[in-house]
Amino acid sequence: MKGHVMEIEGPWTEVFECSERKQDHGEEELLGSSTLTLAPLVPRPPPVQRSQPLIITKSRTKGSRPLSSSVPSIPNPFPELCSPSQSPVLIGSHSPQSSNTHLVKVFGEDSHSRCLWVSAGATAREVCDILVQTAHCSDQKNWALIELHQALGLERCLEDHEVVPDVQARWHPEGDTKLVFRKNYAKYEFFRKPMFFPKNMISDSADVTKGMTSSELIQNMSGACPEIQGFLQMKERSRKTWKKVFFFLRRSGLYFSIKGSSKEPRHLQCIDELKDLNVYTVTNSRKLYGAPVDFTFCVKPCKDGFRAQNITLLCAENEQTRTCWISAFRLFKYGSQLQYNFQLSQSRPQCAEGTLCTDTKQSESEDTLVAMDFSGKAGGRVIQNPREAQSAEREEGQAWRRREALRCSLPNPSPGSRPSSIHRTQPWFHGGVSRKEAEKLIEEQGHVDGMFLIRESQQHTQCFVLSLCHKLKTKHYLIIPCNEGGRNYYTMNDGETLFIDLLQLVEFHQINKGSLPVCLKHPCVCVAL
C-alpha cells in the first residue's frame, strides 16, 4: 500500500483516539495508540484561488529602506521611445554624465534608425563619419545628412559645418522632422564641374562679375557667385494660385519685382536676408501645393517653425534652372566656407570597407590620372606621347576582353538554366522598384552624370532596366536576355554586344560608354543603419 501525503495549513495539535497518556517525571508516553489524526487549533481560512492575482500593498514597516536606494538604476534599452516634453532632442532614461552631450536620431533609407550621443558642437560631417564607420560603408565621400519634413514635403542637405544639435533645436517638439543618412553626389558638383548658368539668368551688373566668368567666380577661393535673375512661379499667400514673378538673388538677400522685370529700388521688395533663410527642395509639390510643374523649391526663415504660412514656394521651369537657383543660394550664403568643406571632402582617400581613414593627404582626381607603362624592368614610366597612350588604352581593353572571354569559356550547366543571379548581391541592384521610384532614388542622391541603378522590368518578363542619369534627366534602357550557342546572355543593343551576366555589363560600361551617352560612374546605393 502506498502512503498518501496530506498538506496542513495553520497551527495544529496531535489527537490520539483509543489510547491512554501517562505522565511520568515530565515525560509523555504513548500507550496502545491505534489512530492518528491532525486537527487545527484555529478555523481553517477559505482556500486561496490560485488563478486570481494577489494585491501587494505599498505599506512599509518603520525603519525599512526604500528599494530605490538599494537597487541600481538600469539604463533604458529603447531611448528613442522616451522623449521629455518640449525637447527636440530624444533623451533616454539614463543620460550621460556630461550635460554638453545630445542624442541624435538618424534614419536610414530602409526606415530603420540609429541613435548617437554627440557633443554639443558636433557638425554634420562628424556625424556622417561616425555613421560611415558604424554602417561599414566602403567609402566616406558623398555622404550627407538630410533634414526631412514629411508633412510639408521639404528636404535639404545639411552643410558639413552645420552643428546638428543646433539644427534640431529649431524643430517643433511634436513635429515629424527627422534626419536621413544617404548619398548626395551633387553636393559639391559645381566645384568639380562648374555648372553653366544660362546667360538670361546672370545679371548684367558690372560691379558683380568684374570681368570674370561664372565658372571663375565659383572656383576661386572666395566661393563667389554672379547675381542671378529670372522669372519664377510663386505661390500666393493664403491662396492656391501661382503667379509669375521676376526674382533677383544678391548677396544681400532675395528680392522680387512688383512691376514686371524692373530693377529700380522702388519696385524691388526683399523677402529676407540670406543669412536668415534656408532653401529646401519640395517633393510631390503638385499634389501638396498645386504647383504647375515638379521643379519646386522654397525658402524659409531659419528661426520660424515648419508651418505653411512661413515658407515662400517657388517653381522653376526645369531641373537645371532649379539647381542653379539652389546652388547660387548656397554660394551666396556660405561663400568660402563651402570651398573649405569641399577641400576637406576631397582630402580623404577611398577607404577599405569598414575602416575609417585618418590620412588627410589629398586623393587624386580623375584629371590627374596618366597613362603608365610597366613593361620595362626599371619600373613604370609615364607615357607622354598621346598616340602611345591611346594604343595602351586599346591594349588594356583587349586584355579585359580576353579575361572576360575566359569567363565565357567556362562550361554552362545546361542550355535551359536560369541566368546568373550574381547581380542580386550588388549595391546598384534595386530589385523590382518601379520606374517612378527609381527616378526618385536618383533625384534624392543628386542628378549627376553617370549615376545609375539596375532594376527588374515590370512590363517585360525576365528583363531588366538600367536607369541612368545624364544632363539632369533619368533615362531608362531595357536589358534583354538572349540565348546564343546554348548559352544565356544579356544585351542592350539587339545582340550586338553580349554579356554573360549583369555584373559584366556594368563593369564594361564603367570604362566604355558603348551605346550609352555616358559611362556608369556613381551607383545609387542604400545603406541600412
Stockholm file with secondary structure:
# STOCKHOLM 1.0

chainA/1-529         MKGHVMEIEGPWTEVFECSERKQDHGEEELLGSSTLTLAPLVPRPPPVQRSQPLIITKSRTKGSRPLSSSVPSIPNPFPELCSPSQSPVLIGSHSPQSSNTHLVKVFGEDSHSRCLWVSAGATAREVCDILVQTAHCSDQKNWALIELHQALGLERCLEDHEVVPDVQARWHPEGDTKLVFRKNYAKYEFFRKPMFFPKNMISDSADVTKGMTSSELIQNMSGACPEIQGFLQMKERSRKTWKKVFFFLRRSGLYFSIKGSSKEPRHLQCIDELKDLNVYTVTNSRKLYGAPVDFTFCVKPCKDGFRAQNITLLCAENEQTRTCWISAFRLFKYGSQLQYNFQLSQSRPQCAEGTLCTDTKQSESEDTLVAMDFSGKAGGRVIQNPREAQSAEREEGQAWRRREALRCSLPNPSPGSRPSSIHRTQPWFHGGVSRKEAEKLIEEQGHVDGMFLIRESQQHTQCFVLSLCHKLKTKHYLIIPCNEGGRNYYTMNDGETLFIDLLQLVEFHQINKGSLPVCLKHPCVCVAL
#=GR chainA/1-529 SS CCCCCCCCCSCEEEEEESCEEEEETTEEEEESCCEEEEEESSCCCCCCCTTSCCCCCCCCCTTCCCHHHHSCCCCCSCGGGCCCTTCSSCCCSSCCSCTTEEEEEEECTTSCEEEEEEETTCBHHHHHHHHHHHTTCSCCTTEEEEEEETTTTEEEECCTTSBHHHHHHTSCTTSCEEEEEEECTTTTHHHHSCCCCCGGGBCCCHHHHTTCCHHHHHHSTTCCCCCEEEEEEEECTTSSCEEEEEEEEETTEEEEESSTTCCCGGGEEEEECGGGEEEEEESSHHHHHCCSSSCEEEEEESSSCSCGGGCEEEECSSHHHHHHHHHHHHHHHHTHHHHHHHHHHHSSCCCCTTCCCCCCSCCCCGGGCCCEECCSTTCCEECCCHHHHHHHHHHHHHHHHHHHHHHHTSCCSCTTCCCCCGGGGSTTBCTTCCHHHHHHHHHHTCCCTTEEEEEECSSSTTCEEEEEEETTEEEEEEEEEEEETTEEEEESSTTSSCBSSHHHHHHHHHHCCTTSSSCCCEECCCCCC
#=GC SS_cons         CCCCCCCCCSCEEEEEESCEEEEETTEEEEESCCEEEEEESSCCCCCCCTTSCCCCCCCCCTTCCCHHHHSCCCCCSCGGGCCCTTCSSCCCSSCCSCTTEEEEEEECTTSCEEEEEEETTCBHHHHHHHHHHHTTCSCCTTEEEEEEETTTTEEEECCTTSBHHHHHHTSCTTSCEEEEEEECTTTTHHHHSCCCCCGGGBCCCHHHHTTCCHHHHHHSTTCCCCCEEEEEEEECTTSSCEEEEEEEEETTEEEEESSTTCCCGGGEEEEECGGGEEEEEESSHHHHHCCSSSCEEEEEESSSCSCGGGCEEEECSSHHHHHHHHHHHHHHHHTHHHHHHHHHHHSSCCCCTTCCCCCCSCCCCGGGCCCEECCSTTCCEECCCHHHHHHHHHHHHHHHHHHHHHHHTSCCSCTTCCCCCGGGGSTTBCTTCCHHHHHHHHHHTCCCTTEEEEEECSSSTTCEEEEEEETTEEEEEEEEEEEETTEEEEESSTTSSCBSSHHHHHHHHHHCCTTSSSCCCEECCCCCC
//
